[in-house]
Amino acid sequence: MVDRQNRAGVKFGGGGVAGSSESNVDRRERLRKLALETIDLAKDPYFMRNHLGSYECKLCLTLHSNEGSYLAHTQGKKHQSNLHRRAARDARDMSNPMTLQAQQALAAGAPGFGGPIVPKKVAIKIGRPGYKITKIKDPQTQQLGLLFQLQYPQIDAKTKPRHRFMSAFEQRVEPAQLAFKVQSKEIDRAEGRFWTYWDVDAHQFSLQFFFKAESNRAPGDSSSGQVEGL
């Protein structure tokens, strides 16, 4: 109950029972004054003064014009509910042997937080390869062939590209690093019919070969279906 007899403009004996809204205003004012006298805002972790001179509650993300308004907010239902939720969450984290920081460190793969340490693969830096493939034909033997020209712009000067022919079975077992599919025909490895060249200055690897002529192939002969290069 609020005493209204001593207010300006009110006659003696004209007091009455205040309404619910006036009672709430009066209660908040009394709580604000009490909080200003008893609470040290410097120790409140959620109290913050921004660059505009107003005050913020970092827990509820609310804005207040003065300290009294902030203190009145701390006594309200919203702030108290958020405090209870924060306390429950902190208690749950403390009871869990793996804290939030440990979970984050584990997710980031930090050493000392369990799990096997996977060694880092050291890859040879060659840059993004460029290539050109040209179909060729021997005018004398009428043999068909292919000329591969591959560029490795950032390859180390001591590294030389290699090549090998792989069968379809090997392709499933060991994935190729840089490969080209070719016809399943026998390769002519006679002198002058198959050659490779590595141009160190231009960083270009060339490979040329001819397929054996149909008349020179033995029955059932076949070759691998893929050329792999480093």
N, C-alpha and C positions, 0 to 999 in steps of 0.2 A: 504494500500500500504506500502511496506517495502523498506526502503532506503538501496541499496546494493552498493552504490558508495564508502563507506569508509571501505569496507571489504578487508581483505588481498588478494592480487592477482588480485584485480579489478582495472582497469584503471579509471582515472577521466573521467566522462562523459559516462561511460559504464554501468550505472544503467539501470534497467528495472523493469517491473511489476513482482512481485513474483507470483509463482503458488499457487493453492489452498492448497496443502499440506504444503508448507512453511508458508502460512498465518495462517493455523491452529496451526502449531507448535509455531509460534511467539505469537499467541493469547493466547495459553495455558501457555506459559512462562510468559507473562505479567500478566495473572490472578493469576498464582502461586505466583509471587513476591508480587502482591497486597494483596493476601490472607495472606501471611506470615507477612505482615506489619499490617494488620487490624484485623485478626481473632485470638482469644485466644483458642488454642486447648484444654487447660485445662477445658474449659467450654463446650466442644463438647461431648455430651453423647454417641456418636457412635465411638469416637476415642479411640483406645486401642493399647498399646504397648505390644507385646507378649514376651515370655521368650527368643526368638531368636534375639531380637533387632529390628525386623521389626514391621510394623504398620498394624493394621487391622481396617476395617470398620464393626462394629457390625450390622449395618443396612443392608448393601448389601453383607456382608460376603466376602469381597475382601481383598487382601493382598498387602501391599505397602512397598517399600524399604526405603523410607524416608518421612519426613513430607510434603515436597513439592509435592511428588507424591500423597499423601493422599488428600491434599488440591485441587490439580487439579481434583482428582476424585469427590470431593464434588461439583464441579462446572459442572460436566457432567450430561448427560440426565438420566442415570440410578439412580444416587443418588437422584437427584431432584424428579424423579417420585416416588421413594420409600418414600421420605419425604412427598409428597402430599398424598400418600395412607395411611401412618401412621397417618397423621393429620386428615384425613377423618374418619378413624376408631376410633381415640380418641374422636372426636366430636360426633360420633354416640353412643359411650359408655357413654359419659357424658350426652347426651340427654335422655338416657334410665334410668328410675328410679332404675332399678335393674342392678347394675354394674356387671362387670365380676367377681369381688371378691364375691359379694353376690350370684351370680349364682353358683359359685363353692362351697360356703358354704352350699347353699340349697341342691345341689346335694349330698354333703357329709352328710347331715342330721344334721348340726350344730344347737344347740338350738338358738331360737330367730329369725329364718328366716322363720316363718310361718309353717303351717301344724301341724297336731296333733302329740303329742309325744306318741309313742307306747311303753308301758311298756315292759321291757325285761322279757321274760319268764325264770323262774328259773327251770332248769331241774335237776333231781336227777342223779348224776354221778354214773354210774354202771360199766363203762368200756365196752368193746365189749363182748357181751354175747356169750358163747359157749354152745352147747347143744348136747345131745345124746338121741335118741328115740329108744326104744326096744319094739318089739312086744312080748307079753307074752300070755300064755295059761294055764289055771288051769287044771291040770291033772285029777282032780276028776269031776268037773262040765263041763269041755270042753269049758268053757267060754274064749273068746278072750279079750285081753286088751292091754293097752299101758303103758309103763313106761317112763316118761319124766325126764331127769336129765339136769338141766340148771346151768351154772356157771356164776357168776357175779364177776369178779376179783377185781373191784374197788368200790364195793358198800359200803355205809356207814354202820358201825357196828350197828347203831340203826334202819336201814331200813330193813324191811322184805318183800320179794316178795309176791305178792298175785296172785290169779287166779280167773277166772270166765268163764263160758260157754256162748257163744254168738250165737244168731240165725243169719241166713242169712240177715234178715232185719236190725238188729243192726250193722252188718258189713258195711252197706252202710251209716248209720247215724253217727257212731262213729268209725273212723279208729283205728285199734288195734296198740298197741305199739310193742308187740312181740307176735305173734300168730301162731297157727298151726291148719290146717284144719284136722278134723277127720270125720269119718263116721257119718251119721245122724241116730244114734241108741240110744236107751235109756240106760243111765248109771245105773249100779247096785250100789246103795248107801247103801247096807246092811253093817252091822258091819264087818270090816276086808276086805271089797271089794273095798273101796275107802279111800285112805290116802295121806297125804302130809307131808313133813319133810323139815325143813330148817336147814342146817348145817352151823352154824355161822363161825366156824373155817375154813372150806373148801370153804365157800361162794358158796355152792351148794344147789339149791332148787330141791327137788324130788317130783313128783306127779305120783301116780299109780291108775288106775281104770280098771274095767272090764265092758264090755257091758253085758246087760242082755241076758240070753239065749233066743233063739227064742221061745221056748215053754212057757217061763214065761212072755212074752210081751203081753200086752193087745192090741186088734185091734186098729189101728190108732195111737199107741204110736210113738213118735219121739222125738229126742233131738236136741240141737243146733249143728251147724256144725263147730264150731271153738272154740279152747281153747286159751284164752288170758292170758298172764302173764306180770307182770311188769318187 
